[in-house]
Amino acid sequence: MHEGRRFPALDLWHDELRAGLRTTTTFDTLYRAACAEADAREFYGMRMAELGDRSMARSREIIRQAGPDFAKGLA
């Protein structure tokens, strides 16, 4: 399953949502990365690790393309 795995974009998205800094319809880089991590979490939960790994790689690529300043917020 996904115990011990980190989902930094998804965690930050939830934190910003709770703090009122975004809505569920704010479609941006963080949203895209968080969606990829949510997919990964689902796949890991279904014991489909290969697909989970691919989704996490997609999230990392979204974050990488956004640049180092964006990535710092996820550390």
Distance bins in CASP14 RR format, pairs under 12 A and 6 or more apart:
PFRMAT RR
TARGET T0000
AUTHOR 0000-0000-0000
RMODE 2
METHOD distances of the structure
MODEL  1
1 40 0 0 0 0 0 1 0 0 0 0 0
1 41 0 0 0 0 1 0 0 0 0 0 0
1 42 0 0 0 0 0 1 0 0 0 0 0
1 43 0 0 0 0 0 1 0 0 0 0 0
1 44 1 0 1 0 0 0 0 0 0 0 0
1 45 1 0 1 0 0 0 0 0 0 0 0
1 46 0 0 0 0 1 0 0 0 0 0 0
1 47 1 0 0 1 0 0 0 0 0 0 0
1 48 0 0 0 0 0 1 0 0 0 0 0
1 49 0 0 0 0 1 0 0 0 0 0 0
1 52 0 0 0 0 0 1 0 0 0 0 0
2 10 0 0 0 0 0 1 0 0 0 0 0
2 37 0 0 0 0 1 0 0 0 0 0 0
2 38 0 0 0 0 0 1 0 0 0 0 0
2 39 0 0 0 0 0 1 0 0 0 0 0
2 40 1 0 0 1 0 0 0 0 0 0 0
2 41 1 0 1 0 0 0 0 0 0 0 0
2 42 0 0 0 0 1 0 0 0 0 0 0
2 43 0 0 0 0 1 0 0 0 0 0 0
2 44 1 1 0 0 0 0 0 0 0 0 0
2 45 1 0 1 0 0 0 0 0 0 0 0
2 46 0 0 0 0 0 1 0 0 0 0 0
2 47 0 0 0 0 0 1 0 0 0 0 0
2 48 0 0 0 0 0 1 0 0 0 0 0
2 49 0 0 0 0 1 0 0 0 0 0 0
2 52 0 0 0 0 1 0 0 0 0 0 0
2 53 0 0 0 0 0 1 0 0 0 0 0
2 55 0 0 0 0 0 1 0 0 0 0 0
2 56 0 0 0 0 0 1 0 0 0 0 0
3 41 0 0 0 0 0 1 0 0 0 0 0
3 44 0 0 0 0 1 0 0 0 0 0 0
3 45 0 0 0 0 1 0 0 0 0 0 0
4 41 0 0 0 0 0 1 0 0 0 0 0
4 44 0 0 0 0 1 0 0 0 0 0 0
5 11 0 0 0 0 0 1 0 0 0 0 0
5 37 0 0 0 0 1 0 0 0 0 0 0
5 40 1 0 0 1 0 0 0 0 0 0 0
5 41 1 0 0 1 0 0 0 0 0 0 0
5 43 0 0 0 0 0 1 0 0 0 0 0
5 44 1 0 0 1 0 0 0 0 0 0 0
5 45 0 0 0 0 0 1 0 0 0 0 0
5 49 0 0 0 0 0 1 0 0 0 0 0
5 52 0 0 0 0 1 0 0 0 0 0 0
5 53 0 0 0 0 0 1 0 0 0 0 0
5 55 0 0 0 0 0 1 0 0 0 0 0
5 56 0 0 0 0 1 0 0 0 0 0 0
5 59 0 0 0 0 0 1 0 0 0 0 0
6 12 0 0 0 0 0 1 0 0 0 0 0
6 37 0 0 0 0 1 0 0 0 0 0 0
6 40 0 0 0 0 0 1 0 0 0 0 0
6 41 0 0 0 0 0 1 0 0 0 0 0
6 44 0 0 0 0 0 1 0 0 0 0 0
6 56 0 0 0 0 1 0 0 0 0 0 0
6 59 0 0 0 0 0 1 0 0 0 0 0
6 60 0 0 0 0 0 1 0 0 0 0 0
6 74 0 0 0 0 1 0 0 0 0 0 0
6 75 0 0 0 0 0 1 0 0 0 0 0
7 13 0 0 0 0 1 0 0 0 0 0 0
7 14 0 0 0 0 1 0 0 0 0 0 0
7 15 0 0 0 0 0 1 0 0 0 0 0
7 33 0 0 0 0 1 0 0 0 0 0 0
7 34 1 0 0 1 0 0 0 0 0 0 0
7 35 0 0 0 0 0 1 0 0 0 0 0
7 36 0 0 0 0 1 0 0 0 0 0 0
7 37 1 0 1 0 0 0 0 0 0 0 0
7 38 1 0 0 1 0 0 0 0 0 0 0
7 39 0 0 0 0 0 1 0 0 0 0 0
7 40 1 0 0 1 0 0 0 0 0 0 0
7 41 1 0 0 1 0 0 0 0 0 0 0
7 42 0 0 0 0 0 1 0 0 0 0 0
7 44 0 0 0 0 1 0 0 0 0 0 0
7 52 0 0 0 0 0 1 0 0 0 0 0
7 55 0 0 0 0 0 1 0 0 0 0 0
7 56 0 0 0 0 1 0 0 0 0 0 0
7 59 0 0 0 0 1 0 0 0 0 0 0
7 60 0 0 0 0 0 1 0 0 0 0 0
7 63 0 0 0 0 0 1 0 0 0 0 0
7 74 0 0 0 0 0 1 0 0 0 0 0
8 14 0 0 0 0 0 1 0 0 0 0 0
8 15 0 0 0 0 0 1 0 0 0 0 0
8 30 0 0 0 0 0 1 0 0 0 0 0
8 33 0 0 0 0 1 0 0 0 0 0 0
8 34 0 0 0 0 1 0 0 0 0 0 0
8 36 0 0 0 0 0 1 0 0 0 0 0
8 37 1 0 0 1 0 0 0 0 0 0 0
8 40 0 0 0 0 0 1 0 0 0 0 0
8 56 0 0 0 0 0 1 0 0 0 0 0
8 59 0 0 0 0 1 0 0 0 0 0 0
8 60 0 0 0 0 1 0 0 0 0 0 0
8 62 0 0 0 0 0 1 0 0 0 0 0
8 63 0 0 0 0 1 0 0 0 0 0 0
8 70 0 0 0 0 0 1 0 0 0 0 0
8 71 0 0 0 0 1 0 0 0 0 0 0
8 72 0 0 0 0 0 1 0 0 0 0 0
8 73 0 0 0 0 1 0 0 0 0 0 0
8 74 1 0 1 0 0 0 0 0 0 0 0
8 75 1 0 0 1 0 0 0 0 0 0 0
9 15 0 0 0 0 0 1 0 0 0 0 0
9 16 0 0 0 0 0 1 0 0 0 0 0
9 28 0 0 0 0 0 1 0 0 0 0 0
9 29 0 0 0 0 1 0 0 0 0 0 0
9 30 1 0 0 1 0 0 0 0 0 0 0
9 31 0 0 0 0 1 0 0 0 0 0 0
9 32 0 0 0 0 1 0 0 0 0 0 0
9 33 1 1 0 0 0 0 0 0 0 0 0
9 34 1 0 1 0 0 0 0 0 0 0 0
9 35 0 0 0 0 1 0 0 0 0 0 0
9 36 1 0 0 1 0 0 0 0 0 0 0
9 37 1 0 1 0 0 0 0 0 0 0 0
9 38 0 0 0 0 1 0 0 0 0 0 0
9 39 0 0 0 0 0 1 0 0 0 0 0
9 40 0 0 0 0 0 1 0 0 0 0 0
9 41 0 0 0 0 0 1 0 0 0 0 0
9 55 0 0 0 0 0 1 0 0 0 0 0
9 56 0 0 0 0 1 0 0 0 0 0 0
9 58 0 0 0 0 0 1 0 0 0 0 0
9 59 1 0 1 0 0 0 0 0 0 0 0
9 60 0 0 0 0 1 0 0 0 0 0 0
9 61 0 0 0 0 0 1 0 0 0 0 0
9 62 1 0 0 1 0 0 0 0 0 0 0
9 63 1 0 0 1 0 0 0 0 0 0 0
9 64 0 0 0 0 0 1 0 0 0 0 0
9 66 0 0 0 0 0 1 0 0 0 0 0
9 70 0 0 0 0 1 0 0 0 0 0 0
9 71 0 0 0 0 1 0 0 0 0 0 0
9 73 0 0 0 0 1 0 0 0 0 0 0
9 74 1 0 1 0 0 0 0 0 0 0 0
9 75 0 0 0 0 0 1 0 0 0 0 0
10 16 0 0 0 0 0 1 0 0 0 0 0
10 17 0 0 0 0 0 1 0 0 0 0 0
10 30 0 0 0 0 1 0 0 0 0 0 0
10 31 0 0 0 0 0 1 0 0 0 0 0
10 32 0 0 0 0 0 1 0 0 0 0 0
10 33 0 0 0 0 1 0 0 0 0 0 0
10 34 1 0 1 0 0 0 0 0 0 0 0
10 35 0 0 0 0 1 0 0 0 0 0 0
10 36 0 0 0 0 1 0 0 0 0 0 0
10 37 1 0 1 0 0 0 0 0 0 0 0
10 38 1 0 1 0 0 0 0 0 0 0 0
10 39 0 0 0 0 1 0 0 0 0 0 0
10 40 0 0 0 0 1 0 0 0 0 0 0
10 41 1 0 0 1 0 0 0 0 0 0 0
10 42 0 0 0 0 0 1 0 0 0 0 0
10 55 0 0 0 0 0 1 0 0 0 0 0
10 56 0 0 0 0 0 1 0 0 0 0 0
10 59 0 0 0 0 1 0 0 0 0 0 0
10 63 0 0 0 0 0 1 0 0 0 0 0
10 74 0 0 0 0 0 1 0 0 0 0 0
11 17 0 0 0 0 0 1 0 0 0 0 0
11 18 0 0 0 0 0 1 0 0 0 0 0
11 30 0 0 0 0 0 1 0 0 0 0 0
11 33 0 0 0 0 0 1 0 0 0 0 0
11 34 0 0 0 0 1 0 0 0 0 0 0
11 37 0 0 0 0 1 0 0 0 0 0 0
11 38 0 0 0 0 0 1 0 0 0 0 0
11 41 0 0 0 0 0 1 0 0 0 0 0
11 59 0 0 0 0 0 1 0 0 0 0 0
11 73 0 0 0 0 0 1 0 0 0 0 0
11 74 0 0 0 0 1 0 0 0 0 0 0
11 75 0 0 0 0 0 1 0 0 0 0 0
12 18 0 0 0 0 0 1 0 0 0 0 0
12 19 0 0 0 0 0 1 0 0 0 0 0
12 21 0 0 0 0 1 0 0 0 0 0 0
12 22 0 0 0 0 1 0 0 0 0 0 0
12 28 0 0 0 0 0 1 0 0 0 0 0
12 29 0 0 0 0 0 1 0 0 0 0 0
12 30 1 0 0 1 0 0 0 0 0 0 0
12 31 0 0 0 0 0 1 0 0 0 0 0
12 33 0 0 0 0 1 0 0 0 0 0 0
12 34 1 0 0 1 0 0 0 0 0 0 0
12 37 0 0 0 0 1 0 0 0 0 0 0
12 59 0 0 0 0 0 1 0 0 0 0 0
12 63 0 0 0 0 0 1 0 0 0 0 0
12 70 0 0 0 0 0 1 0 0 0 0 0
12 71 0 0 0 0 0 1 0 0 0 0 0
12 72 0 0 0 0 0 1 0 0 0 0 0
12 73 1 0 0 1 0 0 0 0 0 0 0
12 74 1 0 0 1 0 0 0 0 0 0 0
12 75 0 0 0 0 0 1 0 0 0 0 0
13 19 0 0 0 0 0 1 0 0 0 0 0
13 20 0 0 0 0 0 1 0 0 0 0 0
13 21 0 0 0 0 1 0 0 0 0 0 0
13 22 1 0 0 1 0 0 0 0 0 0 0
13 23 0 0 0 0 0 1 0 0 0 0 0
13 24 0 0 0 0 1 0 0 0 0 0 0
13 26 0 0 0 0 1 0 0 0 0 0 0
13 27 0 0 0 0 0 1 0 0 0 0 0
13 28 0 0 0 0 1 0 0 0 0 0 0
13 29 0 0 0 0 0 1 0 0 0 0 0
13 30 1 0 1 0 0 0 0 0 0 0 0
13 31 1 0 0 1 0 0 0 0 0 0 0
13 32 0 0 0 0 0 1 0 0 0 0 0
13 33 0 0 0 0 1 0 0 0 0 0 0
13 34 1 1 0 0 0 0 0 0 0 0 0
13 35 0 0 0 0 1 0 0 0 0 0 0
13 36 0 0 0 0 0 1 0 0 0 0 0
13 37 0 0 0 0 1 0 0 0 0 0 0
13 38 0 0 0 0 1 0 0 0 0 0 0
13 59 0 0 0 0 0 1 0 0 0 0 0
13 73 0 0 0 0 0 1 0 0 0 0 0
13 74 0 0 0 0 0 1 0 0 0 0 0
14 20 0 0 0 0 0 1 0 0 0 0 0
14 21 0 0 0 0 0 1 0 0 0 0 0
14 22 0 0 0 0 1 0 0 0 0 0 0
14 24 0 0 0 0 0 1 0 0 0 0 0
14 30 0 0 0 0 0 1 0 0 0 0 0
14 31 0 0 0 0 0 1 0 0 0 0 0
14 34 1 0 0 1 0 0 0 0 0 0 0
14 37 0 0 0 0 0 1 0 0 0 0 0
14 38 0 0 0 0 1 0 0 0 0 0 0
14 41 0 0 0 0 0 1 0 0 0 0 0
15 21 0 0 0 0 1 0 0 0 0 0 0
15 22 0 0 0 0 1 0 0 0 0 0 0
15 30 0 0 0 0 0 1 0 0 0 0 0
15 34 0 0 0 0 0 1 0 0 0 0 0
15 73 0 0 0 0 0 1 0 0 0 0 0
15 74 0 0 0 0 0 1 0 0 0 0 0
16 22 1 0 1 0 0 0 0 0 0 0 0
16 23 0 0 0 0 1 0 0 0 0 0 0
16 24 0 0 0 0 0 1 0 0 0 0 0
16 26 0 0 0 0 1 0 0 0 0 0 0
16 28 0 0 0 0 0 1 0 0 0 0 0
16 30 1 0 0 1 0 0 0 0 0 0 0
16 31 0 0 0 0 1 0 0 0 0 0 0
16 34 0 0 0 0 1 0 0 0 0 0 0
16 73 0 0 0 0 0 1 0 0 0 0 0
16 74 0 0 0 0 0 1 0 0 0 0 0
17 23 1 0 0 1 0 0 0 0 0 0 0
17 24 1 0 0 1 0 0 0 0 0 0 0
17 25 0 0 0 0 0 1 0 0 0 0 0
17 26 0 0 0 0 1 0 0 0 0 0 0
17 30 0 0 0 0 0 1 0 0 0 0 0
17 31 0 0 0 0 0 1 0 0 0 0 0
17 34 0 0 0 0 1 0 0 0 0 0 0
18 24 0 0 0 0 0 1 0 0 0 0 0
20 26 0 0 0 0 0 1 0 0 0 0 0
21 28 0 0 0 0 0 1 0 0 0 0 0
21 30 0 0 0 0 0 1 0 0 0 0 0
22 28 0 0 0 0 1 0 0 0 0 0 0
22 29 0 0 0 0 0 1 0 0 0 0 0
22 30 1 0 0 1 0 0 0 0 0 0 0
22 31 0 0 0 0 1 0 0 0 0 0 0
22 34 0 0 0 0 0 1 0 0 0 0 0
23 31 0 0 0 0 0 1 0 0 0 0 0
24 31 0 0 0 0 1 0 0 0 0 0 0
24 34 0 0 0 0 0 1 0 0 0 0 0
24 35 0 0 0 0 0 1 0 0 0 0 0
25 31 0 0 0 0 1 0 0 0 0 0 0
26 32 0 0 0 0 0 1 0 0 0 0 0
26 34 0 0 0 0 0 1 0 0 0 0 0
27 33 0 0 0 0 0 1 0 0 0 0 0
27 34 0 0 0 0 0 1 0 0 0 0 0
27 35 0 0 0 0 1 0 0 0 0 0 0
28 34 0 0 0 0 1 0 0 0 0 0 0
28 35 0 0 0 0 0 1 0 0 0 0 0
28 62 0 0 0 0 0 1 0 0 0 0 0
28 66 0 0 0 0 1 0 0 0 0 0 0
28 70 0 0 0 0 1 0 0 0 0 0 0
29 35 0 0 0 0 0 1 0 0 0 0 0
29 36 0 0 0 0 0 1 0 0 0 0 0
29 59 0 0 0 0 0 1 0 0 0 0 0
29 61 0 0 0 0 0 1 0 0 0 0 0
29 62 1 0 0 1 0 0 0 0 0 0 0
29 63 1 0 0 1 0 0 0 0 0 0 0
29 64 0 0 0 0 0 1 0 0 0 0 0
29 65 0 0 0 0 1 0 0 0 0 0 0
29 66 1 0 1 0 0 0 0 0 0 0 0
29 67 0 0 0 0 1 0 0 0 0 0 0
29 69 0 0 0 0 0 1 0 0 0 0 0
29 70 1 0 0 1 0 0 0 0 0 0 0
29 71 0 0 0 0 0 1 0 0 0 0 0
29 73 0 0 0 0 0 1 0 0 0 0 0
29 74 0 0 0 0 0 1 0 0 0 0 0
30 36 0 0 0 0 0 1 0 0 0 0 0
30 37 0 0 0 0 0 1 0 0 0 0 0
30 59 0 0 0 0 0 1 0 0 0 0 0
30 62 0 0 0 0 1 0 0 0 0 0 0
30 63 0 0 0 0 1 0 0 0 0 0 0
30 66 0 0 0 0 1 0 0 0 0 0 0
30 70 1 0 0 1 0 0 0 0 0 0 0
30 71 0 0 0 0 0 1 0 0 0 0 0
30 73 0 0 0 0 1 0 0 0 0 0 0
30 74 0 0 0 0 1 0 0 0 0 0 0
31 37 0 0 0 0 0 1 0 0 0 0 0
31 38 0 0 0 0 0 1 0 0 0 0 0
31 59 0 0 0 0 0 1 0 0 0 0 0
31 62 0 0 0 0 1 0 0 0 0 0 0
31 66 0 0 0 0 0 1 0 0 0 0 0
32 38 0 0 0 0 0 1 0 0 0 0 0
32 39 0 0 0 0 0 1 0 0 0 0 0
32 55 0 0 0 0 0 1 0 0 0 0 0
32 58 0 0 0 0 1 0 0 0 0 0 0
32 59 0 0 0 0 1 0 0 0 0 0 0
32 60 0 0 0 0 0 1 0 0 0 0 0
32 61 0 0 0 0 0 1 0 0 0 0 0
32 62 1 0 1 0 0 0 0 0 0 0 0
32 63 0 0 0 0 1 0 0 0 0 0 0
32 65 0 0 0 0 1 0 0 0 0 0 0
32 66 0 0 0 0 1 0 0 0 0 0 0
32 70 0 0 0 0 0 1 0 0 0 0 0
33 39 0 0 0 0 0 1 0 0 0 0 0
33 40 0 0 0 0 0 1 0 0 0 0 0
33 55 0 0 0 0 0 1 0 0 0 0 0
33 56 0 0 0 0 0 1 0 0 0 0 0
33 57 0 0 0 0 0 1 0 0 0 0 0
33 58 0 0 0 0 1 0 0 0 0 0 0
33 59 1 0 1 0 0 0 0 0 0 0 0
33 60 0 0 0 0 1 0 0 0 0 0 0
33 61 0 0 0 0 1 0 0 0 0 0 0
33 62 1 0 1 0 0 0 0 0 0 0 0
33 63 1 0 1 0 0 0 0 0 0 0 0
33 64 0 0 0 0 1 0 0 0 0 0 0
33 65 0 0 0 0 1 0 0 0 0 0 0
33 66 1 0 0 1 0 0 0 0 0 0 0
33 67 0 0 0 0 0 1 0 0 0 0 0
33 70 0 0 0 0 1 0 0 0 0 0 0
33 71 0 0 0 0 1 0 0 0 0 0 0
33 73 0 0 0 0 0 1 0 0 0 0 0
33 74 1 0 0 1 0 0 0 0 0 0 0
34 40 0 0 0 0 0 1 0 0 0 0 0
34 41 0 0 0 0 0 1 0 0 0 0 0
34 55 0 0 0 0 0 1 0 0 0 0 0
34 56 0 0 0 0 0 1 0 0 0 0 0
34 58 0 0 0 0 0 1 0 0 0 0 0
34 59 1 0 0 1 0 0 0 0 0 0 0
34 62 0 0 0 0 1 0 0 0 0 0 0
34 63 0 0 0 0 0 1 0 0 0 0 0
34 74 0 0 0 0 0 1 0 0 0 0 0
35 41 0 0 0 0 0 1 0 0 0 0 0
35 42 0 0 0 0 0 1 0 0 0 0 0
35 55 0 0 0 0 1 0 0 0 0 0 0
35 58 0 0 0 0 1 0 0 0 0 0 0
35 59 0 0 0 0 1 0 0 0 0 0 0
35 62 0 0 0 0 1 0 0 0 0 0 0
36 42 0 0 0 0 0 1 0 0 0 0 0
36 43 0 0 0 0 0 1 0 0 0 0 0
36 51 0 0 0 0 0 1 0 0 0 0 0
36 52 0 0 0 0 1 0 0 0 0 0 0
36 53 0 0 0 0 0 1 0 0 0 0 0
36 54 0 0 0 0 1 0 0 0 0 0 0
36 55 1 0 1 0 0 0 0 0 0 0 0
36 56 1 0 0 1 0 0 0 0 0 0 0
36 57 0 0 0 0 1 0 0 0 0 0 0
36 58 1 0 1 0 0 0 0 0 0 0 0
36 59 1 1 0 0 0 0 0 0 0 0 0
36 60 0 0 0 0 1 0 0 0 0 0 0
36 61 0 0 0 0 1 0 0 0 0 0 0
36 62 1 0 0 1 0 0 0 0 0 0 0
36 63 0 0 0 0 1 0 0 0 0 0 0
37 43 0 0 0 0 0 1 0 0 0 0 0
37 44 0 0 0 0 0 1 0 0 0 0 0
37 52 0 0 0 0 1 0 0 0 0 0 0
37 53 0 0 0 0 0 1 0 0 0 0 0
37 54 0 0 0 0 0 1 0 0 0 0 0
37 55 1 0 0 1 0 0 0 0 0 0 0
37 56 1 0 0 1 0 0 0 0 0 0 0
37 57 0 0 0 0 0 1 0 0 0 0 0
37 58 0 0 0 0 1 0 0 0 0 0 0
37 59 1 0 1 0 0 0 0 0 0 0 0
37 60 0 0 0 0 1 0 0 0 0 0 0
37 62 0 0 0 0 1 0 0 0 0 0 0
37 63 0 0 0 0 1 0 0 0 0 0 0
37 74 0 0 0 0 0 1 0 0 0 0 0
38 44 0 0 0 0 0 1 0 0 0 0 0
38 45 0 0 0 0 0 1 0 0 0 0 0
38 52 0 0 0 0 0 1 0 0 0 0 0
38 55 0 0 0 0 1 0 0 0 0 0 0
38 56 0 0 0 0 0 1 0 0 0 0 0
38 58 0 0 0 0 0 1 0 0 0 0 0
38 59 0 0 0 0 1 0 0 0 0 0 0
39 45 0 0 0 0 0 1 0 0 0 0 0
39 46 0 0 0 0 0 1 0 0 0 0 0
39 48 0 0 0 0 0 1 0 0 0 0 0
39 51 1 0 0 1 0 0 0 0 0 0 0
39 52 1 0 0 1 0 0 0 0 0 0 0
39 53 0 0 0 0 0 1 0 0 0 0 0
39 54 0 0 0 0 1 0 0 0 0 0 0
39 55 1 0 1 0 0 0 0 0 0 0 0
39 56 0 0 0 0 1 0 0 0 0 0 0
39 57 0 0 0 0 0 1 0 0 0 0 0
39 58 1 0 0 1 0 0 0 0 0 0 0
39 59 0 0 0 0 1 0 0 0 0 0 0
39 62 0 0 0 0 0 1 0 0 0 0 0
40 46 0 0 0 0 0 1 0 0 0 0 0
40 48 0 0 0 0 1 0 0 0 0 0 0
40 49 0 0 0 0 1 0 0 0 0 0 0
40 50 0 0 0 0 0 1 0 0 0 0 0
40 51 1 0 0 1 0 0 0 0 0 0 0
40 52 1 0 1 0 0 0 0 0 0 0 0
40 53 1 0 0 1 0 0 0 0 0 0 0
40 54 1 0 0 1 0 0 0 0 0 0 0
40 55 1 1 0 0 0 0 0 0 0 0 0
40 56 1 0 1 0 0 0 0 0 0 0 0
40 57 0 0 0 0 1 0 0 0 0 0 0
40 58 0 0 0 0 1 0 0 0 0 0 0
40 59 1 0 0 1 0 0 0 0 0 0 0
40 60 0 0 0 0 0 1 0 0 0 0 0
41 48 0 0 0 0 0 1 0 0 0 0 0
41 49 0 0 0 0 0 1 0 0 0 0 0
41 51 0 0 0 0 0 1 0 0 0 0 0
41 52 0 0 0 0 1 0 0 0 0 0 0
41 55 0 0 0 0 1 0 0 0 0 0 0
41 56 0 0 0 0 1 0 0 0 0 0 0
41 59 0 0 0 0 0 1 0 0 0 0 0
42 48 0 0 0 0 1 0 0 0 0 0 0
42 51 0 0 0 0 1 0 0 0 0 0 0
42 52 0 0 0 0 1 0 0 0 0 0 0
42 55 0 0 0 0 1 0 0 0 0 0 0
42 56 0 0 0 0 0 1 0 0 0 0 0
43 49 1 0 0 1 0 0 0 0 0 0 0
43 50 0 0 0 0 1 0 0 0 0 0 0
43 51 1 0 1 0 0 0 0 0 0 0 0
43 52 1 1 0 0 0 0 0 0 0 0 0
43 53 0 0 0 0 1 0 0 0 0 0 0
43 54 0 0 0 0 1 0 0 0 0 0 0
43 55 1 0 0 1 0 0 0 0 0 0 0
43 56 0 0 0 0 1 0 0 0 0 0 0
43 57 0 0 0 0 0 1 0 0 0 0 0
43 58 0 0 0 0 0 1 0 0 0 0 0
44 50 0 0 0 0 0 1 0 0 0 0 0
44 51 0 0 0 0 1 0 0 0 0 0 0
44 52 1 0 1 0 0 0 0 0 0 0 0
44 53 0 0 0 0 1 0 0 0 0 0 0
44 54 0 0 0 0 0 1 0 0 0 0 0
44 55 0 0 0 0 1 0 0 0 0 0 0
44 56 0 0 0 0 1 0 0 0 0 0 0
45 51 0 0 0 0 0 1 0 0 0 0 0
45 52 0 0 0 0 1 0 0 0 0 0 0
45 55 0 0 0 0 0 1 0 0 0 0 0
46 52 0 0 0 0 1 0 0 0 0 0 0
46 55 0 0 0 0 0 1 0 0 0 0 0
48 54 0 0 0 0 1 0 0 0 0 0 0
48 55 0 0 0 0 1 0 0 0 0 0 0
49 55 0 0 0 0 0 1 0 0 0 0 0
49 56 0 0 0 0 0 1 0 0 0 0 0
50 56 0 0 0 0 0 1 0 0 0 0 0
50 57 0 0 0 0 0 1 0 0 0 0 0
51 57 0 0 0 0 0 1 0 0 0 0 0
51 58 0 0 0 0 0 1 0 0 0 0 0
52 58 0 0 0 0 1 0 0 0 0 0 0
52 59 0 0 0 0 1 0 0 0 0 0 0
53 59 0 0 0 0 0 1 0 0 0 0 0
53 60 0 0 0 0 0 1 0 0 0 0 0
54 60 0 0 0 0 0 1 0 0 0 0 0
54 61 0 0 0 0 0 1 0 0 0 0 0
55 61 0 0 0 0 0 1 0 0 0 0 0
55 62 0 0 0 0 0 1 0 0 0 0 0
56 62 0 0 0 0 0 1 0 0 0 0 0
56 63 0 0 0 0 0 1 0 0 0 0 0
57 63 0 0 0 0 0 1 0 0 0 0 0
57 64 0 0 0 0 0 1 0 0 0 0 0
58 64 0 0 0 0 0 1 0 0 0 0 0
58 65 0 0 0 0 0 1 0 0 0 0 0
59 65 0 0 0 0 0 1 0 0 0 0 0
59 66 0 0 0 0 0 1 0 0 0 0 0
59 71 0 0 0 0 0 1 0 0 0 0 0
59 74 0 0 0 0 1 0 0 0 0 0 0
60 66 0 0 0 0 0 1 0 0 0 0 0
60 67 0 0 0 0 0 1 0 0 0 0 0
60 70 0 0 0 0 0 1 0 0 0 0 0
60 71 0 0 0 0 1 0 0 0 0 0 0
60 74 0 0 0 0 1 0 0 0 0 0 0
61 67 0 0 0 0 0 1 0 0 0 0 0
61 71 0 0 0 0 0 1 0 0 0 0 0
62 70 0 0 0 0 1 0 0 0 0 0 0
62 71 0 0 0 0 0 1 0 0 0 0 0
62 74 0 0 0 0 0 1 0 0 0 0 0
63 69 0 0 0 0 0 1 0 0 0 0 0
63 70 1 0 0 1 0 0 0 0 0 0 0
63 71 1 0 1 0 0 0 0 0 0 0 0
63 72 0 0 0 0 0 1 0 0 0 0 0
63 73 0 0 0 0 1 0 0 0 0 0 0
63 74 1 0 0 1 0 0 0 0 0 0 0
63 75 0 0 0 0 0 1 0 0 0 0 0
64 70 0 0 0 0 1 0 0 0 0 0 0
64 71 1 0 0 1 0 0 0 0 0 0 0
64 74 0 0 0 0 0 1 0 0 0 0 0
65 71 0 0 0 0 0 1 0 0 0 0 0
66 72 0 0 0 0 0 1 0 0 0 0 0
66 73 0 0 0 0 0 1 0 0 0 0 0
66 74 0 0 0 0 1 0 0 0 0 0 0
67 73 0 0 0 0 0 1 0 0 0 0 0
67 74 0 0 0 0 0 1 0 0 0 0 0
68 74 0 0 0 0 0 1 0 0 0 0 0
68 75 0 0 0 0 0 1 0 0 0 0 0
69 75 0 0 0 0 0 1 0 0 0 0 0
END
